[in-house]
């Protein structure tokens, strides 16, 4: 929700699950393959359990495929999206992949465990105990994936420009705080998407990446 609202605020394209579709189109692999292996450090192992239709025989990665190849496919998709316009990326080490880009701000958003569990219960129709296990499992996977590919620590303050707990201010106030931070960081005085787009016609891309701890 926060990422989508910020994308609307700044006239950016949001890439969360949408990134998997983009990577699939670029590589020739099915989107389901990327979904099943999303942010998994050991995701290459699952390739051996994938049915043939999931892989395009004409895929140029086919002959020399490896775990790093799959990560490279997604990295290329992130860079291509960033080159094409203003973006909000959710997770998937976008901060590391775009570390050499200008006009980038990296933000880590967390929330109290009780709130994260409550959201997962509603979204996935799970019991409180099931949701808590799910949250811990996903966080362990994301941390392992992020740490493995970046050499940094997922969720640690020195990996980001801003870290914030959305439970302290609530969703709406958190969005306003982050938006103010971005405007101040990039000296953006305008608020409409059209004005922001016009203000960024100097060749630099305003990109915001967000790692949601949900």
N, C-alpha and C positions, 0 to 999 in steps of 0.2 A: 504493500500500500504506500509506504513512504517513498520508495523508489519511483513508483508510477506518478505520484503527485508531484515530485520534484521534476520528473521528465516533462510533465505538463507545464509546470511553472516556467521552465527555461526553454521550452520548445525543442526538447531533445527526443531522440529515439531511444526507447527503453529496450535493453537487451538482457533478458533473464533466460527463460526457456527459449525465447526467440533466437538466442545465440546458437542453440543446438540445431535448429532448423537451418540457420545460415551455414553452420559448419557441415551439415549433411549435404547441402546443395553444392558446396565448394569441393567436397571430397568424393561424392558418389556413394557414400555409405548412407544407410537409412537413418532417419531421425530417431527411430526407436533404439538403434544401437547406441547413439550418443546419450539418450535418456537413461538407458540401463547402466551406463558407465559414467554418469555425470559426477564429476569431482571425486573420482575413486582412484586412489594412488595405485591400487593393484588391478585396475580395470582391464588391463591387457589379458589377464587370465580368462575373462569371460568370453573372449573372442573364440575360444575353442568350443564354446557351448552355443555359438550363434549359428543359426540355419543359413544356408547358402544364399537365399533371396535377400538377406540383409546386406550383402556385399555386392557392389557393382563390379562385374568382371573387367570393365574398362577402366577401373579406378587406378590412377597412376601410383597410388601408395601401395597397391596390392602386393607387388613382388618383394618389397623391402619393408613390410609393415612391422611396427614395434610399438611398445608403450609410448615411447617418445614421439613416434609418428602421429599418434592420435592426439597427443598434447599439441604437437606442431600444427595440426589441422585447425584446432580450436584457436590457437594463438594467431594464426594467419587470418582467421575469420574476424577476430577481435580487432586486429590492426586494420583490416580492410574496412570494417564498419567505422572505426575512428577516422580513417582517411576520408570517408564519404560524408561526414557531418557530425554535428553535436550529438553526444551519446551519454546515456546513463548505463553503466554495466553493473550487474549484480554478481559479485563473487568471481569465481573461476580464474583467480590470480591476475585479473585485468590490471591491477595496479603495477604488478611486476612486468607484465608484457608490454605495457605502455610507459615504462619508467623513463624512456628517453624523449617522450612527447612533451611539448609545452602545453600550458593551460590545462593542467590536470590536477584534480584534487581527490585524495583518497580518504574515504570515510568508513569507519566501522561502527555499526549500529547494533546494540544489544538491547535486552530487556530483562526484567526480573524473570527467574525461572518459572514462577507461578503463572505469569502472563504468557510466556512462550508455550507452556503446557496447555493452558486454556485455549489458546488459538489453534494448536494442533488437534486438540479434542474436537473442536467445532469443525475444522477443515477436513479432518480425516475420519470423523465419527469414531474416535477411540476412547477407551476409558482413561482416567487420569494416570493410572499406572502404565498403561501401554504408551500413552503420549510421552510420558517422562522418559521411558526407555528409547523411544523414537528420537526425541530431542538429543539425548546424550549420544546416541549412535551417529546421528547426522553430524553433530559437532566434532566428534572424534574423526569421522571420515574427512570432513572439510579441513580440519587442522592438519591431518596427516598429508592430505593432498597439497595444501598450501605450503606447508613447511618443506615438503619433499622437492617441489619445483622451484621455490623461491629462495630457499636458504634462510628465510626469515621466520618469525613466529606469528602464527595466525592469532589475531586478537590483541597482540601486544601493541602498546601505544607507539612505540618507535617505528612501527610498520605503516603508520597512517598519519594523515594531517590532522584528523579530528576523530575522536572516539566519543560516543554518546550513548547513554542509557535512556531509551525512549520512555521507560516507566516513570522517570522523574518528572517529566513535563507533559506526558501524554503525546499521542500521535500528532495532533494538529500543531501543538507548540513546538514539537521536535522538528517538524517540517519547516516551520517559520524560522527556527534557529539555524538550521542547516542552510536554508535559502539565504539568510542574511550573511552567513559566513562565506558562502560562495560569491555573493555580490561584492562583499568587501574584499575578498581575495583577488577578484578579477576586476575590481573597480567598475562594476556594472551598476549604473544608476537607473536603468530602465527596468520595466517589469513585464512588458508584453513579449510574447514569443517572437513577434515580427520585429520589434525593436532590438531584441537580443540578437536575432539572426543578422540584422543589418550592422550591429555593432561589432560582430565577429567576422566581417568580410575581409579582414586583413591577412587571411591565410592561416591564422592559428585556429585550432579547433578547441572549443570549450567542451571538455569532457569531465564527467563526474562518475567515479566508480564507487560502488557501495558494496560492502560485505555485510549481509544481513545475518545476524546471529539468531535465526528462528528455527 
